[in-house]
C-alpha cells in the first residue's frame, strides 16, 4: 500500500493517532523554549496512578495501529516504548523530567507512519 492507494479510513485513523500522540506528548510548550509536553507528563505528576493512566491511553494508539495492520514486530516495539516510559516515568521527580523528554507516543506514531511510508505532511492533505 502506498500513499496514493491508502484508503480514507486509514488516513482518518492515522490522523486520530497523530492527534492523540500530540495530546499526550506535545500539546503544551514552555514559552521561550523548544520544550513541549503533554498529558503524559501532567498525568505523571499524580503519584501511583498517573503513569499507568497515561499508559492506558497510549495503548489506544497501539490498538489503532493493530487495526491498521501494522506488523507484530512494530507493535512490540510500540509496547516496549510505552513500558519504558511507564517504568521510567514512575520514578519520583526524575520520572517527571523524563516524561517531558521521552515521548513514547510520538515515537510510536513515527513507527506507524514509517510502516506506511508516510510523513506528517501526508496526514495534512
C-alpha positions as CSV (number, residue, x, y, z in Angstrom):
1,X,0.0,0.0,0.0
2,X,1.4,3.4,-0.9
3,X,0.4,7.0,-0.3
4,X,-1.9,7.0,-3.3
5,X,-3.8,3.8,-2.5
6,X,-4.2,4.4,1.2
7,X,-7.9,4.2,2.0
8,X,-9.5,7.2,3.5
9,X,-10.4,5.2,6.6
10,X,-6.7,4.6,7.2
11,X,-6.0,8.3,6.9
12,X,-8.7,9.1,9.4
13,X,-7.2,6.6,11.9
14,X,-3.7,7.9,11.3
15,X,-4.9,11.4,11.9
16,X,-6.6,10.2,15.1
17,X,-3.3,8.6,16.2
18,X,-1.4,11.8,15.5
19,X,-3.9,13.8,17.5
20,X,-3.7,11.5,20.5
21,X,0.1,11.4,20.3
22,X,0.2,15.3,20.2
23,X,-2.2,15.5,23.1
24,X,-0.2,13.0,25.2
25,X,3.3,14.3,24.3
26,X,3.5,17.8,22.9
27,X,0.2,19.7,23.5
28,X,1.8,22.4,25.6
29,X,5.0,24.4,25.0
30,X,7.0,26.2,27.7
31,X,7.2,29.8,26.4
32,X,10.6,30.9,25.2
33,X,11.8,27.4,24.8
34,X,11.6,24.5,22.5
35,X,10.4,22.2,25.3
36,X,7.0,20.8,24.9
37,X,5.0,18.3,27.0
38,X,1.5,16.9,27.1
39,X,-1.0,15.0,29.2
40,X,1.5,12.1,29.7
41,X,3.8,14.5,31.7
42,X,0.9,16.0,33.6
43,X,-0.7,12.7,34.5
44,X,2.7,11.5,35.6
45,X,2.6,14.1,38.4
46,X,-0.2,12.0,40.1
47,X,1.6,9.7,42.4
48,X,0.9,6.0,41.9
49,X,-1.7,6.0,39.2
50,X,-0.8,8.8,36.8
51,X,1.8,7.0,34.7
52,X,-0.4,3.9,34.5
53,X,-3.3,6.0,33.4
54,X,-1.1,7.6,30.7
55,X,0.0,4.1,29.6
56,X,-3.6,3.0,29.3
57,X,-4.3,6.0,26.9
58,X,-1.1,5.2,25.0
59,X,-2.4,1.7,24.4
60,X,-5.2,3.2,22.3
61,X,-2.5,4.1,19.7
62,X,-1.2,0.6,19.7
63,X,-4.7,-0.8,19.2
64,X,-5.3,1.6,16.3
65,X,-2.0,0.5,14.8
66,X,-3.0,-3.1,15.2
67,X,-6.3,-2.4,13.5
68,X,-4.5,-0.7,10.6
69,X,-2.4,-3.9,10.0
70,X,0.9,-2.8,11.5
71,X,3.0,-6.0,11.9
72,X,3.6,-7.6,15.3
73,X,7.3,-6.7,15.4
74,X,6.4,-3.0,15.3
75,X,3.6,-3.4,17.7
76,X,6.0,-5.0,20.2
77,X,8.4,-2.0,19.7
78,X,5.5,0.3,20.5
79,X,4.6,-1.7,23.6
80,X,8.3,-1.5,24.7
81,X,8.2,2.3,24.3
82,X,5.1,2.5,26.4
83,X,6.5,0.1,29.0
84,X,9.8,2.0,29.2
85,X,8.0,5.3,29.5
86,X,5.8,4.0,32.3
87,X,8.5,2.4,34.3
88,X,11.0,5.3,34.0
89,X,8.2,7.9,34.4
90,X,7.1,6.3,37.7
91,X,10.4,7.3,39.4
92,X,9.6,10.3,41.7
93,X,10.8,13.6,40.3
94,X,13.3,12.2,37.8
95,X,10.5,10.4,36.1
96,X,8.6,13.6,35.7
97,X,11.5,15.2,33.9
98,X,12.0,12.0,31.9
99,X,8.4,12.2,30.7
100,X,9.0,15.6,29.2
101,X,11.8,14.3,27.0
102,X,10.9,10.7,26.2
103,X,7.9,11.0,24.0
104,X,6.7,7.4,23.6
105,X,3.5,8.3,21.7
106,X,5.4,10.4,19.1
107,X,7.9,7.5,18.7
108,X,5.0,5.1,18.2
109,X,3.3,7.4,15.7
110,X,6.6,7.5,13.8
111,X,6.7,3.7,13.7
112,X,3.2,3.6,12.2
113,X,4.0,6.3,9.7
114,X,7.2,4.6,8.7
115,X,5.3,1.4,8.1
116,X,3.0,3.1,5.6
117,X,5.9,5.1,4.1
118,X,4.3,8.4,5.2
119,X,5.4,11.5,7.0
120,X,3.5,14.1,9.0
121,X,2.8,16.3,5.9
122,X,1.0,13.4,4.2
123,X,-1.6,13.5,7.0
124,X,-2.3,17.2,6.4
125,X,-3.7,16.5,2.9
